[in-house]
Amino acid sequence: MTLPPGNRTGRRRIRWIPLAIVLVVILEIAVFVGVARLIGVLPTVIVVLTLSTLGAFLVRREGRRTWRALEQALRSGKMPNREIADAILVVAGGALLFIPGLVTSVVGLVFALPFTRPVARIGLEVVVARRLLAAGVGGEVRVRRTRPRGEDDVVEGEIIDDDE
């Protein structure tokens, strides 16, 4: 029995997960040792514990705030793209903050902090857009300007699906 191409690609990607976990553990140990050499072992442990505690508090607060924003967007009839992306980032940030380590904690904080989340959201949007384009979703994109250049950064466009 042969598998559809999409399933084989997914299985190939899953094979890399154990290697990625090992690399993250090695990176975390190397960073921990490096920081411990600079400031000492006890201060490094305190930093890791403080980041985890701060992260737990932050994820709880930002999770509530994100949930309220999502509910408000849905009540107003607005498409909650930003709110969904924020919810994904807060959950991912929370997961990373629960993993003991300096690197994962810093990345988790970038995902969870409200003033760094917009940068992480752009990265998430790029990843999702690439996945959609690779999957062939979206068809041709045509963009037309409705205002003269320089007046506003808003660009209206339409997606034309070739399958119809």
C-alpha positions as CSV (number, residue, x, y, z in Angstrom):
1,M,0.0,0.0,0.0
2,T,1.4,3.4,-0.9
3,L,0.7,6.5,1.0
4,P,-0.4,9.8,-0.4
5,P,2.6,12.2,-0.8
6,G,1.3,14.5,2.1
7,N,1.5,11.6,4.6
8,R,5.0,10.7,3.6
9,T,6.2,14.3,4.0
10,G,4.5,14.4,7.5
11,R,6.3,11.2,8.5
12,R,9.6,12.5,7.4
13,R,9.1,15.7,9.4
14,I,8.1,13.6,12.5
15,R,11.4,11.7,12.2
16,W,13.3,15.0,13.0
17,I,11.5,15.6,16.3
18,P,13.8,13.4,18.4
19,L,16.9,15.1,16.9
20,A,15.4,18.5,17.5
21,I,14.7,17.6,21.2
22,V,18.3,16.4,21.6
23,L,19.7,19.6,20.1
24,V,17.5,21.8,22.3
25,V,18.7,19.9,25.4
26,I,22.3,20.2,24.3
27,L,21.8,24.0,23.7
28,E,20.1,24.4,27.0
29,I,23.0,22.7,28.9
30,A,25.6,24.7,27.0
31,V,23.9,28.0,27.8
32,F,23.3,27.0,31.4
33,V,27.0,26.1,31.8
34,G,28.1,29.3,30.1
35,V,25.9,31.5,32.2
36,A,26.9,29.6,35.4
37,R,30.5,30.3,34.6
38,L,29.8,34.0,34.3
39,I,27.5,34.5,37.3
40,G,27.8,31.3,39.3
41,V,25.6,28.2,39.6
42,L,23.3,29.3,42.4
43,P,22.4,32.7,40.6
44,T,21.8,30.8,37.4
45,V,19.4,28.4,39.1
46,I,17.7,31.3,40.7
47,V,17.4,33.0,37.2
48,V,15.9,29.8,35.7
49,L,13.4,29.5,38.6
50,T,12.5,33.2,38.4
51,L,11.9,33.0,34.7
52,S,9.6,30.0,35.1
53,T,7.7,31.7,37.9
54,L,7.4,34.9,36.1
55,G,6.4,33.0,33.0
56,A,3.6,31.1,34.8
57,F,2.2,34.4,36.1
58,L,2.5,36.1,32.7
59,V,0.9,33.3,30.7
60,R,-2.0,33.2,33.1
61,R,-2.6,37.0,32.8
62,E,-2.0,37.2,29.1
63,G,-4.1,34.1,28.5
64,R,-7.1,35.7,30.2
65,R,-6.5,39.0,28.3
66,T,-6.2,37.1,24.9
67,W,-9.3,35.1,25.7
68,R,-11.3,38.3,26.4
69,A,-10.0,39.9,23.2
70,L,-11.0,36.8,21.2
71,E,-14.5,36.8,22.7
72,Q,-14.9,40.5,22.0
73,A,-13.8,40.1,18.4
74,L,-16.3,37.2,17.9
75,R,-19.1,39.2,19.5
76,S,-18.4,42.2,17.2
77,G,-18.5,39.9,14.1
78,K,-14.9,40.7,13.3
79,M,-12.6,38.0,12.0
80,P,-10.3,37.2,15.0
81,N,-7.1,36.5,13.1
82,R,-4.9,38.6,15.4
83,E,-6.6,37.2,18.5
84,I,-6.2,33.6,17.4
85,A,-2.5,34.1,16.6
86,D,-2.0,35.7,20.0
87,A,-3.8,32.8,21.7
88,I,-1.5,30.3,19.8
89,L,1.6,32.3,20.8
90,V,0.6,32.6,24.5
91,V,-0.1,28.8,24.7
92,A,3.2,28.0,23.0
93,G,5.0,30.5,25.2
94,G,3.5,28.9,28.3
95,A,4.7,25.5,27.1
96,L,8.2,26.8,26.6
97,L,8.2,28.5,29.9
98,F,7.4,25.3,31.7
99,I,10.4,23.6,30.2
100,P,13.3,24.3,32.5
101,G,16.0,26.2,30.7
102,L,17.2,29.6,29.8
103,V,16.8,29.5,26.0
104,T,13.3,28.1,26.1
105,S,12.3,30.5,28.8
106,V,13.5,33.5,26.8
107,V,11.7,32.3,23.6
108,G,8.6,31.6,25.8
109,L,8.7,35.2,27.1
110,V,9.0,36.6,23.6
111,F,5.8,34.7,22.7
112,A,4.0,35.7,25.9
113,L,5.0,39.3,26.5
114,P,2.5,41.8,25.0
115,F,5.2,44.1,23.7
116,T,7.2,41.4,21.9
117,R,4.3,39.2,20.7
118,P,3.7,41.3,17.6
119,V,7.2,40.4,16.3
120,A,6.5,36.7,17.1
121,R,3.1,37.1,15.4
122,I,4.7,38.2,12.2
123,G,6.9,35.1,12.3
124,L,3.8,32.9,12.9
125,E,2.0,34.6,9.9
126,V,5.0,33.9,7.7
127,V,5.1,30.2,8.7
128,V,1.4,29.8,8.2
129,A,1.5,31.6,4.8
130,R,4.3,29.4,3.6
131,R,2.4,26.3,4.6
132,L,-0.7,27.4,2.9
133,L,1.2,28.3,-0.3
134,A,3.0,24.9,-0.2
135,A,-0.3,23.2,0.2
136,G,-1.7,25.0,-2.8
137,V,-4.3,26.9,-0.9
138,G,-5.3,30.4,-1.9
139,G,-4.8,30.4,-5.7
140,E,-3.7,33.6,-7.3
141,V,-3.5,36.8,-5.3
142,R,-4.2,40.1,-7.0
143,V,-3.6,43.4,-5.2
144,R,-4.9,46.8,-6.2
145,R,-4.3,50.1,-4.5
146,T,-7.3,52.1,-3.6
147,R,-5.4,55.1,-2.2
148,P,-2.4,57.0,-3.5
149,R,1.0,55.8,-2.2
150,G,2.1,57.1,1.1
151,E,-1.4,58.0,2.4
152,D,-2.0,54.7,4.2
153,D,-0.4,51.3,4.5
154,V,-3.7,49.5,3.9
155,V,-3.8,47.5,0.7
156,E,-7.0,45.9,-0.4
157,G,-6.9,42.7,-2.4
158,E,-8.8,39.7,-3.5
159,I,-8.0,36.0,-3.7
160,I,-9.1,34.3,-6.8
161,D,-9.5,30.6,-6.5
162,D,-8.6,28.8,-9.8
163,D,-10.6,25.7,-8.8
164,E,-14.0,27.4,-9.3
